Amino acid sequence: MDVTKKTHDSREETDVRVQVLEAELKRRDEELTRLYSSLIQGLETPLSISREFLVMVLQGLGGDLSEDTQSYLGQVEKQCARVMACLEGLQEWWRLRDPSHRLEVAERSAYELVQGCVSRLESHAQAAGVVLAREIQEGLPSICVHEETFGRSIHTLIENAIRVAPAGTDVTIRMYSSDEHVVVEVEDRGVGIPESDRESVFLPFERPGGGIGLGLALARESLRKQGGEIEIQDARPVGLCVSVRVPLRSIDGCGTTGTRDTGRDRPAT
């Protein structure tokens, strides 16, 4: 009896400690979120004012400017815009990570959404000497997604693939249905990403080889909000394949953003 009681008491103590730890972690996460939000808002305002002032100066507010001065101020204005875009992206990333934040999903055509992204990037691919190849299953069913964030995620994947693909190679956009999902794959023939670095590319401002990136971080968080998932795998014979899985329209229709089971098995071909 004593042993049983001690075991029971020990379990209760462990449960209490776990609850206290979880509450503390939640409190710290909320504090960190508020800190980041305040910091971002505090930086956005002066940057926005500075950029607006630079634009007015470039438009002749203080009189004519020399070509060199216009060039210098133009570069400063572009960097202000770049930093502002990074701050806005980081703020959205934090918002997407908030469990209480919801995305309203609706029934959409997977083909039309992905095809739209491909069409908008055709000229960019041509300028880079890259061919956008399509392998799309016919009769794809509708998917439940938030149109803006889903489209932006696919745009990011294709744009990234174009950037790393060697001139004269293809970037393949592949779509097919699998179980209760539609899968979108973007495959390039670049140098790839080491397996040890693949998780880090989904963090803000983390990119192998340097640079600033938020696109993949936003893509993963927004897709997970919609019951989807994004994965990175090796392509064959070389390169990288980034795949996105999103749920089909359910029997009950769309409109919720709860996490769904995201199967991982690709159908046999």
Disulfide bonds with the S-S distance in Angstrom:
Cys144-Cys254 1.76
